[in-house]
Structure formats: structure tokens, C-alpha cells
Amino acid sequence: MPNKNAKVIIPLVVGVWLLGIISVAAGVPPAVRVAVTVVFVVTMFVGIPTVVFYLMAEQGWSTLAKRFRSTTAFTGAWQRLPTVLMAMVRVDHPEFQRNKLRLHGALRVGTTAESLHLSMLFSKIPILGARFFPDVQIPWSAVSSAKPYEAPGGFRHNEPGNLLQVNFDPNYTGTFVELEVGEPPVFIQLPEHVLGDLMAHMPQA
């Protein structure tokens, strides 16, 4: 799976760097300097956050929203989880670490007998919620497998020619469940306790 982050972020950073150079370069006409400075400021405070949210959504949320966007409000009790992961590949796939969306306390989860509800804390902000992170409601019938696994907490990511990268998340320990949802599949990794008795009715991987 190609890494979209690198393909988008690297050109953006280069563009911002060039704008910064032009805005302070000697001999640039005042009108051009003002125009470039305005573009630079807009890019820094609007363009970059927009790209970041877009890349986050592309790790699975936008795919879920196309099929399972909520049409009714969840009226039960939300759970705010310290760590949830989401990706377009399984947790044991070689590209998982490069392409996962890791949510630290930003996701709210609700469950009913019929469906799984997911909501980002900033989903109520009109632009972000409507464009990038609308609430989703996933019927359990759309879950094709539920695979329990032991989350490592600390894990390594290393590739030939790269420095060893070690990550540690104290909340990513214990038993998690990887839900395979929809087609193309999105893989959601939740702590097992969130599902509780519902696990007994899940299709096993």
C-alpha cells in the first residue's frame, strides 16, 4: 500500500519552505512580498491543518463514512477510549505501522445491540465533521470478523536502511479486538472490554 502521507506532506513542506525563502529574499518587489507572505500565512494556518485532517481521514474514516454515515443521533452513553487504531490493512500486515490512524483520547465509542457508533471529539465542528469526520454508525451485520489479539504496548518498526524506531503506548496493552468492517475492508482495533457480551455474537476471524 502506498504511503499517502509522504506523497502529500513532502511537496507541501517544500512549497512552504520556498514561500518562506521568497518572502524574505532581497530584491523582491514589495507587492510580491506582501502577496507571498499572505499565501504563506494562509498555507500555514489553513492549508497544512486541512491536509493533516485529510490524511487522517484517509486511513479508514472516510471509507467508513461513505457507507455508514450516521443518520440518527446516538442517545446512549459514550465511552472515551485512550487508544484506538484504524487502518486499511490488518494489524499484522507489514504496512500497518506506516498507514494506521492512532487516536489518543479523540474517539468516542457507543454500542447498542444493533450497531457500533463512532464519533470524533471534533466531529461537531461544522467543517471538520461534515467534510472529514462525520459520525458513523456501523451495523454489526457489516462486521465480517472479530479477531482478539494481545496488544504489545511497545513495538518496533524497522526497515532496511532506516534507523530503528521504537514506539510505546501504555494504553495499547492487554486484549484488543480487530474488527473487519465493510468492503473494501477497514480494520478497527478496540479494547475488548468495549464489546463485552457482544463478542459472543461476533463472527470470529
Secondary structure, 3 states (H helix, E strand, C coil): CCCHHHHHHHHHHHHHHHHHHHHHCCCCCHHHHHHHHHHHHHHHHHHHHHHHHHHHHCCCHHHHHHHHECCCCCCCCCEEECCEEEECCCCCCCCHHHHCEEECCCEEEEECCCEEEEEECCCCCHHHHHHHCCCEEEEHHHEEEEEEEEEEEEEEECCCCCCCEEEEEEEEEEEEEEEEECCCCEEEEEEHHHHHHHHHHCCEC
